[in-house]
Amino acid sequence: MTFSIVARDPLTGDLGVAVASKFLAVGALVPWVRAGVGAVATQSYVNPTFGPEGLARLHAGHAASEVGAQFQREDGGIAQRQFGIVDAQGRSVTFTGPSCHAWAGGVALPDIAIQGNILTGPEVVDAMLDAWHAGHQLALPARLLWVLRAGDDAGGDRRGRQSAALLCAGPGRGYGGLSDDWVNLRADDHPNPCQELVRLLDVHDLLFGRPRDTRPLDASELGWLRARLIRQGYAAQLPDGPWDDATERAAWALYGTENLEERWVPGGKIDPVALAYLQGQD
């Protein structure tokens, strides 16, 4: 019913799952991720306990292969299950029960487990594996979506499309650096869910991405910003000249209203991504 990739970024240790299916809200059941612990995809007549129980066993020190072997021993319905597991050390396992609907199968290599069932054929998994290797320069969320789209383009779920999800975690990756939950996006019922996830990830990167490069505002940009702050009621008046405390307070309020606080840079500097977005609204 589903195709997925479970992965660890070998450079950063970030963990994630991307999944798509002809199934309503696949993201509610399949992907499970915990930073510094591991990631699990549980699919095909889903055993939803595999997610939390798998993460708990990984956290207790079991390797991915050990957790997979435990599931096979303990689940009476294992013949129709499918899962992939990657632990925090990049050890991986994939399993496809003999009663999964064809075509079903997967591949596990260091840092990844790719699997699917009710697929058009093995070319789906092959395309996903090729995309993983080709996308090595991408951050994990974008790389996982690149892989998912490759599987979709190769045929994907032979019944069609309905939903997709992307779940990623890494130390301090979450909002404000206060959590490890990095990306949690879902297209629950959509005619092209993989493409919709691409759009959502672009929005996520805009609103929750952190500045890579910053620079001081030039005089014309500062004048434009102050005019906007006054026009929109963030300040009754603002002085000309260099950056000042009143402008900083008003600009911070604007950023908060626009949900750009993750891209805030104090002291009269600017994140070019945020500036382009704000100027594009005029």
C-alpha positions, 0 to 999 in steps of 0.5 A: 500500500506504500513506499517509504525511505527511512534514513540517517544523514551520515554527515549530521546524524539527522534522521527521517522518514518520507512515505507516500501511499494510496491511503488516507493520511499515511503520515498518521501511521507509518513514520516514527523518528526520534533524534539521536535514537532512530527512525522507523517506517511501519506499513502494510497492514500497519502494526502501529506499535512498531513505531513507538516500541521500535524507538523505545528498543533502539533507545535502550541500545538494541541495534536496528537488526535486533529490533527487526528480529524481535518484531518478526518473533513477536508479531503473529501477523508478521507475514503481512507486515513491512517495515524499515528501521535505521538506528542512530549509528546508521545500522539498518534493516528492512523486512517484507512479509511473504503475504504483502501484496505484490510487488513488494520488497526493499533494500537496506544499506548503511544509513537507509532502508527503502521498502514498498508494497503494491508497487508497479515493480522493483523499479520503484525501489531501484529509482529511490536508491539511485536518487538517494545516492545522487542527492548527497549534497542535499539536506536530509528533508530535501534529500528524502523528498527527492527520493520519494519523488523518484519512486513516484515518478518510477510508478509508485503505488500501482493503485495511484496517489493519495497521501504523503508525509515527511518527518525529520529530527535532529538535535536542536533542529526544532523551532527556536532551537528548543526541540529536536523535531525539525520537519513534520509535513503531511499531504493527507488527501491530495491528487499529487501528494509528493509534489504538494510536500515539495511546496510545503517544504519550501514554505517550511524552509522560508518560515523556519529556516535559519539565516545562512548569510546576513548583511547590514541593511543599506540606506534605501532598504532601511528607508523602505523598512521604516516606511512599511513599519509606519504604514502598517502601524508598528510605529507612529514615527521612526527617525532617519539615519542609522538603525536605532532601538525603536526601529528594532522593536518595530521590525521585531514585531513585524517579523513575529506577525509574518512568522519570520522570527526564525530568520530574525537578525538584530542590530540592523542586519538582514537575512536576504531570504526574509528581505526578499519575501517581505519586499515581494509583498509590496 
